[in-house]
Structure formats: C-alpha cells, structure tokens
C-alpha cells in the first residue's frame, strides 16, 4: 500500500482563506504595456527598501523568474492588516506565521506582493481574508458572529447576540 505524503498547511491554501482576489490579469496587462514600451521600467521597478528587506527576511522564494530582468527568482511577501492585529498590522509575515495567526485571530486581511530583489520589480499578486470567522463548525456550516450581518445583499439580517 503506497502512502500519500501529508503536506503541512503552510504549503496548501489554508482552510480559512476566503474572499480571494487574484491580480493575474492586471499583472499581465501591465507586463504587456512594459514589453510594448508604453510603460517605462522606472515605473514598475520601484520596490521600496522596506519591501526588499521584508522579502529578504520574511519572503517566500518561488521558482518563477522575474518577468523584467529574467535573472532573479521572485520572492513573495505576505503583509497582514486587521483591527485585531493592533501593532502587528502592516507587518510582513511568513506563511507559517499566517497559519498560526489564522487559528488565533477572528479576521485579518493578507496582501501578497511579488518582488524581484535584483531589479526591484514588484506587483500585488493576490489578497484574501484569513481567521477563525470563516471557519466551519462540525456540521460544515459557517458560524455566524453575534452582531454581524448574515446573508447576502441588502436583506442581510443581524445574527442573534449570545
């Protein structure tokens, strides 16, 4: 009987990840404009020193080459934002740290930025929500948070307070 390797949560999409926004089309359009000469390299290769430092210490190496210089491999940096994070909001975190935070914090936003440490190319790759607010209970349904809107559209109702 062959054994299926178990991958850690940090390598797969986290179970609580929701409301994902992918910026791949925007990236493709920008690169098309750069290759056509309509957008200058100085406009897209403008990573701040803070972003480059975050990539160095908190970044996740990828196997994707930079679309501009094609010499360096891209690094992905995960920035976190949320009211419950207090002084940690706006900091770069590793995927392992995200998994821990997702089990402890009700809800926070993650922005993933790819950066080339060679030519300073950078672009927002995706954003998503993490946290326990979207975790499913044992019946497979998402638990409503008291005082928060439940349902869709304008007819959303408030969940009963506990």
C-alpha positions in Angstrom: 0.0 0.0 0.0 1.5 3.3 -1.0 1.5 6.2 1.4 0.3 9.6 0.4 2.6 12.3 1.8 0.9 14.7 4.1 1.7 18.3 3.3 1.7 20.9 6.0 -1.0 23.5 6.0 1.5 26.2 5.1 2.1 24.7 1.7 -1.5 24.4 0.7 -4.3 27.0 0.7 -5.3 27.5 4.3 -8.8 26.2 5.1 -9.9 29.6 6.4 -8.7 31.5 3.3 -11.7 33.3 1.7 -12.6 36.3 -0.4 -9.6 35.8 -2.6 -8.8 38.5 -5.2 -6.3 37.5 -7.9 -4.4 40.2 -9.7 -3.0 38.0 -12.5 -5.0 39.8 -15.3 -3.8 43.2 -14.1 -0.2 41.9 -13.9 -0.4 40.5 -17.5 -1.8 43.8 -18.8 1.0 45.8 -17.1 3.7 43.5 -18.5 2.2 43.7 -21.9 2.4 47.5 -21.7 6.0 47.3 -20.4 7.1 45.0 -23.3 5.3 47.3 -25.8 7.3 50.3 -24.4 4.2 52.1 -23.2 5.3 51.9 -19.6 8.8 52.5 -18.5 10.9 50.2 -16.3 11.3 53.0 -13.8 7.6 52.9 -13.2 7.5 49.1 -12.4 10.9 48.5 -10.9 10.4 50.7 -7.9 10.4 48.4 -4.8 11.0 50.3 -1.6 13.8 49.4 0.7 11.3 48.2 3.2 9.7 45.8 0.7 13.2 44.5 -0.3 14.1 44.0 3.4 10.8 42.2 4.0 11.4 39.9 1.0 14.9 39.1 2.4 13.7 38.2 5.9 10.1 37.2 5.6 9.7 36.3 1.9 8.8 33.0 0.3 11.1 32.1 -2.6 9.4 31.0 -5.8 10.6 29.1 -8.9 9.3 31.9 -11.1 11.8 34.2 -12.8 11.4 37.9 -12.8 9.4 39.0 -15.9 11.5 42.1 -16.3 15.2 41.1 -15.7 14.7 37.3 -16.1 17.8 36.7 -14.0 16.5 36.5 -10.4 13.8 34.4 -8.9 10.8 36.2 -7.5 10.1 36.3 -3.8 6.5 36.6 -2.3 5.9 38.7 0.7 2.7 38.4 2.8 1.5 41.6 4.6 -1.2 41.5 7.2 -3.8 44.1 8.1 -6.7 44.0 10.6 -8.1 45.7 13.6 -7.4 42.8 15.9 -3.8 42.7 15.0 -3.1 46.1 16.7 0.6 46.9 16.5 1.3 43.9 14.1 -0.9 45.4 11.4 1.1 46.2 8.3 3.9 43.8 9.0 5.3 41.1 6.7 4.8 37.5 7.9 5.8 34.1 6.7 3.2 31.5 5.6 3.9 29.5 8.8 3.1 32.6 10.9 -0.1 33.2 8.9 -1.3 29.7 9.7 -0.8 30.3 13.5 -2.5 33.8 13.3 -5.4 32.3 11.3 -6.2 30.0 14.2 -5.9 32.8 16.8 -7.4 35.9 15.2 -11.0 36.3 14.2 -10.3 38.0 10.9 -7.5 39.8 9.1 -6.5 40.7 5.5 -3.4 39.4 3.7 -1.8 41.1 0.8 0.7 39.0 -1.2 3.3 41.0 -3.2 5.9 39.5 -5.5 9.3 41.3 -5.7 12.5 40.8 -7.6 15.4 41.5 -5.3 17.6 42.1 -8.4 15.8 44.8 -10.5 13.1 45.9 -7.9 10.1 44.7 -9.9 7.1 44.4 -7.6 3.4 43.7 -8.1 0.4 42.8 -5.9 -0.4 39.2 -6.6 -3.4 38.5 -4.5 -5.3 39.4 -1.4 -7.5 37.3 0.9 -9.1 37.1 4.3 -7.9 34.7 7.0 -9.1 34.0 10.5 -11.5 32.0 12.6 -14.5 34.0 11.5 -14.8 31.9 8.3 -14.0 28.6 10.0 -16.6 25.8 9.6 -18.2 24.1 12.6 -18.6 20.3 12.9 -21.8 20.4 10.8 -20.0 22.0 7.9 -21.7 25.4 8.2 -20.0 28.7 8.9 -20.9 30.0 12.4 -22.4 33.5 12.5 -20.7 36.0 14.7 -23.1 37.8 17.0 -23.8 41.3 15.8 -22.5 40.7 12.3 -24.6 40.7 9.2 -25.7 37.3 7.9 -26.9 36.6 4.4 -26.4 38.4 1.1 -27.4 41.7 -0.4 -29.5 44.4 1.2 -31.7 42.0 3.1 -28.9 40.7 5.3 -30.1 40.3 8.9 -28.1 40.5 12.1 -27.1 37.3 13.9 -28.6 37.0 17.4 -26.3 38.1 20.2 -25.2 35.4 22.6 
